[in-house]
Amino acid sequence: MSKISVIGAGNVGATIANDLMIQGLASEIVLVDVNKSKAIGEALDIYQGAPFCAPCVVRPGDYADTANSDIVVITCGVARKPGMTRLDLAQVNVNILKSVAAEITQYAPRALYVIVANPVDVMTY
Protein backbone atom coordinates (compact mmCIF):
# COMPACT_ATOMS: atom_id res chain seq x y z
CA MET A 1 0.00 0.00 0.00
CA SER A 2 1.03 3.60 -0.27
CA LYS A 3 1.02 6.90 1.53
CA ILE A 4 -0.94 9.63 -0.20
CA SER A 5 -1.02 13.25 0.90
CA VAL A 6 -3.77 15.63 -0.16
CA ILE A 7 -2.94 19.33 0.04
CA GLY A 8 -6.18 21.26 0.40
CA ALA A 9 -9.06 19.90 2.49
CA GLY A 10 -11.84 21.78 0.73
CA ASN A 11 -14.62 20.12 -1.24
CA VAL A 12 -12.30 18.73 -3.92
CA GLY A 13 -9.51 17.60 -1.61
CA ALA A 14 -11.83 15.99 0.92
CA THR A 15 -13.73 14.18 -1.82
CA ILE A 16 -10.50 12.88 -3.34
CA ALA A 17 -9.27 11.70 0.06
CA ASN A 18 -12.59 9.96 0.71
CA ASP A 19 -12.54 8.24 -2.69
CA LEU A 20 -8.92 7.13 -2.20
CA MET A 21 -9.90 5.47 1.07
CA ILE A 22 -13.01 3.82 -0.40
CA GLN A 23 -11.04 2.45 -3.33
CA GLY A 24 -8.35 1.06 -1.02
CA LEU A 25 -5.55 2.86 -2.83
CA ALA A 26 -3.62 3.92 0.26
CA SER A 27 -2.69 2.64 3.68
CA GLU A 28 -2.27 6.22 4.92
CA ILE A 29 -3.85 9.48 3.77
CA VAL A 30 -2.68 12.82 5.17
CA LEU A 31 -4.86 15.92 4.74
CA VAL A 32 -3.03 19.26 4.87
CA ASP A 33 -4.77 22.63 4.80
CA VAL A 34 -3.95 26.17 5.92
CA ASN A 35 -7.20 25.92 7.87
CA LYS A 36 -6.05 23.26 10.32
CA SER A 37 -9.47 22.81 11.91
CA LYS A 38 -10.93 22.12 8.44
CA ALA A 39 -8.32 19.41 7.84
CA ILE A 40 -9.04 17.88 11.26
CA GLY A 41 -12.80 17.85 10.68
CA GLU A 42 -12.58 16.40 7.18
CA ALA A 43 -10.09 13.72 8.27
CA LEU A 44 -12.34 12.68 11.15
CA ASP A 45 -15.40 12.56 8.88
CA ILE A 46 -13.60 10.44 6.29
CA TYR A 47 -11.99 8.16 8.87
CA GLN A 48 -15.41 7.23 10.27
CA GLY A 49 -15.89 5.11 7.16
CA ALA A 50 -12.58 3.27 7.58
CA PRO A 51 -14.10 0.15 9.20
CA PHE A 52 -16.00 -0.49 5.96
CA CYS A 53 -12.91 -0.20 3.71
CA ALA A 54 -9.47 -1.70 3.31
CA PRO A 55 -7.21 -0.78 6.25
CA CYS A 56 -6.32 2.89 5.94
CA VAL A 57 -5.45 5.66 8.36
CA VAL A 58 -6.80 9.09 7.43
CA ARG A 59 -5.37 11.95 9.45
CA PRO A 60 -4.76 15.67 9.36
CA GLY A 61 -1.22 16.94 9.32
CA ASP A 62 1.25 19.52 8.17
CA TYR A 63 3.94 19.39 5.52
CA ALA A 64 6.32 17.41 7.73
CA ASP A 65 3.66 14.68 8.03
CA THR A 66 3.76 14.19 4.25
CA ALA A 67 7.32 12.85 4.43
CA ASN A 68 7.89 9.88 2.15
CA SER A 69 4.51 10.17 0.45
CA ASP A 70 4.22 8.08 -2.70
CA ILE A 71 1.62 10.41 -4.20
CA VAL A 72 0.79 14.05 -3.43
CA VAL A 73 -2.49 15.48 -4.71
CA ILE A 74 -2.55 19.28 -4.69
CA THR A 75 -6.07 20.69 -4.69
CA CYS A 76 -5.56 23.95 -2.81
CA GLY A 77 -6.50 27.28 -4.29
CA VAL A 78 -9.21 29.89 -4.20
CA ALA A 79 -12.52 29.96 -5.98
CA ARG A 80 -13.28 32.64 -8.53
CA LYS A 81 -14.82 35.70 -6.93
CA PRO A 82 -17.30 38.09 -8.58
CA GLY A 83 -15.49 40.45 -10.94
CA MET A 84 -12.36 38.30 -11.03
CA THR A 85 -11.16 37.32 -14.50
CA ARG A 86 -10.02 33.80 -15.25
CA LEU A 87 -6.47 35.11 -15.68
CA ASP A 88 -6.64 36.83 -12.29
CA LEU A 89 -7.78 33.55 -10.75
CA ALA A 90 -5.00 31.68 -12.51
CA GLN A 91 -2.38 34.08 -11.14
CA VAL A 92 -3.66 33.80 -7.57
CA ASN A 93 -3.68 30.01 -7.77
CA VAL A 94 -0.24 29.88 -9.42
CA ASN A 95 1.12 31.90 -6.50
CA ILE A 96 -0.48 29.47 -4.05
CA LEU A 97 0.95 26.50 -5.96
CA LYS A 98 4.45 28.02 -5.90
CA SER A 99 4.23 28.40 -2.14
CA VAL A 100 2.93 24.87 -1.63
CA ALA A 101 5.50 23.35 -4.00
CA ALA A 102 8.36 24.96 -2.10
CA GLU A 103 7.11 23.34 1.12
CA ILE A 104 5.94 19.92 -0.02
CA THR A 105 8.97 19.04 -2.14
CA GLN A 106 11.17 19.28 0.95
CA TYR A 107 9.34 16.34 2.51
CA ALA A 108 8.17 14.28 -0.46
CA PRO A 109 10.73 14.90 -3.21
CA ARG A 110 10.18 11.55 -4.94
CA ALA A 111 6.38 11.57 -4.91
CA LEU A 112 4.19 11.49 -7.97
CA TYR A 113 2.44 14.86 -8.02
CA VAL A 114 -1.13 15.29 -9.22
CA ILE A 115 -2.32 18.88 -9.48
CA VAL A 116 -6.00 19.76 -9.60
CA ALA A 117 -6.08 23.32 -10.93
CA ASN A 118 -8.67 26.03 -11.41
CA PRO A 119 -9.22 27.37 -14.01
CA VAL A 120 -8.27 24.23 -15.91
CA ASP A 121 -8.36 25.76 -19.38
CA VAL A 122 -5.92 28.54 -18.47
CA MET A 123 -3.51 26.26 -16.61
CA THR A 124 -2.97 24.03 -19.64
CA TYR A 125 -0.99 26.58 -21.64
C-alpha positions in Angstrom: 0.0 0.0 0.0 1.0 3.6 -0.3 1.0 6.9 1.5 -0.9 9.6 -0.2 -1.0 13.3 0.9 -3.8 15.6 -0.2 -2.9 19.3 0.0 -6.2 21.3 0.4 -9.1 19.9 2.5 -11.8 21.8 0.7 -14.6 20.1 -1.2 -12.3 18.7 -3.9 -9.5 17.6 -1.6 -11.8 16.0 0.9 -13.7 14.2 -1.8 -10.5 12.9 -3.3 -9.3 11.7 0.1 -12.6 10.0 0.7 -12.5 8.2 -2.7 -8.9 7.1 -2.2 -9.9 5.5 1.1 -13.0 3.8 -0.4 -11.0 2.4 -3.3 -8.3 1.1 -1.0 -5.5 2.9 -2.8 -3.6 3.9 0.3 -2.7 2.6 3.7 -2.3 6.2 4.9 -3.9 9.5 3.8 -2.7 12.8 5.2 -4.9 15.9 4.7 -3.0 19.3 4.9 -4.8 22.6 4.8 -3.9 26.2 5.9 -7.2 25.9 7.9 -6.0 23.3 10.3 -9.5 22.8 11.9 -10.9 22.1 8.4 -8.3 19.4 7.8 -9.0 17.9 11.3 -12.8 17.9 10.7 -12.6 16.4 7.2 -10.1 13.7 8.3 -12.3 12.7 11.2 -15.4 12.6 8.9 -13.6 10.4 6.3 -12.0 8.2 8.9 -15.4 7.2 10.3 -15.9 5.1 7.2 -12.6 3.3 7.6 -14.1 0.2 9.2 -16.0 -0.5 6.0 -12.9 -0.2 3.7 -9.5 -1.7 3.3 -7.2 -0.8 6.2 -6.3 2.9 5.9 -5.4 5.7 8.4 -6.8 9.1 7.4 -5.4 11.9 9.4 -4.8 15.7 9.4 -1.2 16.9 9.3 1.2 19.5 8.2 3.9 19.4 5.5 6.3 17.4 7.7 3.7 14.7 8.0 3.8 14.2 4.3 7.3 12.8 4.4 7.9 9.9 2.1 4.5 10.2 0.4 4.2 8.1 -2.7 1.6 10.4 -4.2 0.8 14.0 -3.4 -2.5 15.5 -4.7 -2.6 19.3 -4.7 -6.1 20.7 -4.7 -5.6 24.0 -2.8 -6.5 27.3 -4.3 -9.2 29.9 -4.2 -12.5 30.0 -6.0 -13.3 32.6 -8.5 -14.8 35.7 -6.9 -17.3 38.1 -8.6 -15.5 40.4 -10.9 -12.4 38.3 -11.0 -11.2 37.3 -14.5 -10.0 33.8 -15.2 -6.5 35.1 -15.7 -6.6 36.8 -12.3 -7.8 33.6 -10.7 -5.0 31.7 -12.5 -2.4 34.1 -11.1 -3.7 33.8 -7.6 -3.7 30.0 -7.8 -0.2 29.9 -9.4 1.1 31.9 -6.5 -0.5 29.5 -4.0 0.9 26.5 -6.0 4.4 28.0 -5.9 4.2 28.4 -2.1 2.9 24.9 -1.6 5.5 23.3 -4.0 8.4 25.0 -2.1 7.1 23.3 1.1 5.9 19.9 0.0 9.0 19.0 -2.1 11.2 19.3 1.0 9.3 16.3 2.5 8.2 14.3 -0.5 10.7 14.9 -3.2 10.2 11.5 -4.9 6.4 11.6 -4.9 4.2 11.5 -8.0 2.4 14.9 -8.0 -1.1 15.3 -9.2 -2.3 18.9 -9.5 -6.0 19.8 -9.6 -6.1 23.3 -10.9 -8.7 26.0 -11.4 -9.2 27.4 -14.0 -8.3 24.2 -15.9 -8.4 25.8 -19.4 -5.9 28.5 -18.5 -3.5 26.3 -16.6 -3.0 24.0 -19.6 -1.0 26.6 -21.6 
